[in-house]
Amino acid sequence: MASTGKTIATGCGIGCLLLALVMGGLGTCAVVGIRNVKEKADDLKVVFKELESEYGDVGDYTPAADGHIDPARLEVFLAVRDSLLTGGARAERLMRTLDGADGAPAGRLAKVKAGLDLVPAIVTVIDAQVSALRDGGMGLGEYAYIYTLGYYVLLGEAPGAGPGFTLDRNSDDDDSTVRWSSDSDGDARDQRDRKVRETLNQAMRAILANQRAAAIAAGEDGAWTDALDAELERLNRDYERLPWQDGLPEAILVSLAPYRDRLAATWSEYLNALEMVNLQR
């Protein structure tokens, strides 16, 4: 999601919101050239640079000092989600095919075609999301913060949600290729869950520390800064912990509760796997 992440496999050479691309489900490995999408990826590089230049890295984000989330910012977040779901419908359908999630397992030929089509479909997802972020005036850190608290904490969705295969950059070849490889359903999701938790923990420790400093500077109530101190201590003790996972503070809960149904409607199990990959070092 930010410059702390890996580079995307299309050759953009940037830390992207979404992914590097190892797609499996065929029970075998293959290398697929995606040079035909490099031009689009290069365009996206410019957008990411603009976002990073204006808003900084994920860990640079500072939430409101008093803990509340402005309704206007939640509306921007939900508009980004709507754009992502629209732009990502094809990628989600292809991942479901590769995963055998729609009833009878797809045949080998259908999976090969789905795998080939998935690369440009994912670039479309990236384009939809980063364009919506830029147009809405939202940085990568703010997006990750609301995503984490809204989906993983408020709604209890699984950080490891997604297909039963891994997504990663092919480090053995140049950045214009993609390797497919399979994993068992449980292993892939469990591994994804651990990685997302660890990388979000690191990012959110920086974000909550920023919030604590802002709260002290603003003269916020000592009970709130004490709560931030306690949560930061818990995050530092357990690197797989998500922020406020034992219960959202009242200010955050009051902010998010009216949006529960709309957040639930914009959750995507499969696209979740594309959201956080590049937070992972």
Salt bridges, closest charged atoms under 4 A:
ASP42 OD2 - LYS38 NZ 3.02
ASP66 OD2 - HIS68 ND1 3.32
GLU75 OE2 - ARG262 NH1 2.92
ASP99 OD2 - ARG189 NH2 2.95
ASP102 OD1 - ARG96 NH2 2.88
ASP117 OD2 - ARG90 NH2 3.91
ASP117 OD2 - LYS113 NZ 2.75
ASP127 OD2 - LYS40 NZ 3.00
ASP135 OD1 - ARG134 NE 3.61
GLU142 OE2 - ARG73 NE 2.82
ASP168 OD1 - LYS6 NZ 3.03
ASP172 OD2 - ARG179 NH1 3.05
ASP174 OD2 - ARG35 NH2 3.54
ASP175 OD1 - ARG169 NH1 3.41
ASP185 OD2 - ARG189 NH1 3.92
ASP193 OD2 - ARG197 NE 2.93
ASP229 OD1 - ARG212 NE 2.26
GLU231 OE1 - ARG234 NH2 3.02
GLU231 OE2 - ARG241 NE 2.91
GLU233 OE2 - ARG237 NH1 3.21
ASP246 OD2 - ARG241 NH2 2.91
GLU275 OE2 - ARG81 NH1 2.65
